[in-house]
Amino acid sequence: MQEAWIQLQCPECDEQWEANPADLHEPAETFGCEDCEARRPLSEFTKTARDFEILEEFHGS
């Protein structure tokens, strides 16, 4: 199975990184930025609409 990676960006400090959706929670669950400690739903950290779609598809939403 091929691994998927999505781009994340903190809506508060603009820190950017990539993550494997297998290592992430459901899109509606609270997620925290390791750089500035902002806490919001994970869906708000997806950088693009496509990243959000991949996250939703991965978690069966």
Legacy VTK file of the C-alpha trace (Angstrom):
# vtk DataFile Version 3.0
C-alpha trace
ASCII
DATASET POLYDATA
POINTS 61 float
0.000 0.000 0.000
1.294 3.429 -0.948
1.621 6.018 1.799
-0.265 9.295 1.535
1.020 12.616 2.780
-0.944 15.801 3.258
0.203 19.358 3.840
-0.738 21.058 7.081
-0.442 24.728 7.980
-1.148 26.336 11.324
-3.883 28.972 10.902
-2.284 31.108 13.615
1.505 31.035 13.097
1.617 29.746 9.458
4.079 26.954 10.343
3.898 24.304 7.587
4.631 20.579 7.614
3.567 17.287 6.045
1.874 14.389 7.795
0.633 10.926 7.007
-3.164 10.796 7.473
-2.719 7.411 9.190
-0.969 9.246 12.017
-3.715 11.871 12.398
-7.101 12.003 14.115
-10.529 12.549 12.593
-10.901 15.986 10.905
-13.260 17.321 13.611
-11.008 16.382 16.552
-8.891 19.019 18.262
-5.327 19.248 17.006
-2.449 21.301 18.365
0.375 23.100 16.571
3.719 22.027 18.017
5.224 25.425 17.176
2.755 27.888 18.743
0.453 25.458 20.594
-2.701 26.736 18.830
-5.557 24.268 19.264
-8.312 23.926 16.673
-10.125 21.203 14.754
-7.656 19.300 12.564
-9.667 20.280 9.479
-8.553 23.902 9.990
-4.903 22.845 9.662
-5.226 21.282 6.190
-3.445 23.554 3.748
-5.590 22.898 0.669
-9.055 21.622 -0.098
-7.475 18.503 -1.597
-5.537 17.847 1.633
-8.843 18.046 3.515
-10.504 15.655 1.035
-7.685 13.125 1.460
-7.973 13.343 5.251
-11.748 12.833 5.092
-11.432 9.914 2.646
-8.789 8.271 4.801
-10.974 8.420 7.887
-14.124 7.331 6.069
-16.067 10.535 6.670
LINES 1 62
61 0 1 2 3 4 5 6 7 8 9 10 11 12 13 14 15 16 17 18 19 20 21 22 23 24 25 26 27 28 29 30 31 32 33 34 35 36 37 38 39 40 41 42 43 44 45 46 47 48 49 50 51 52 53 54 55 56 57 58 59 60
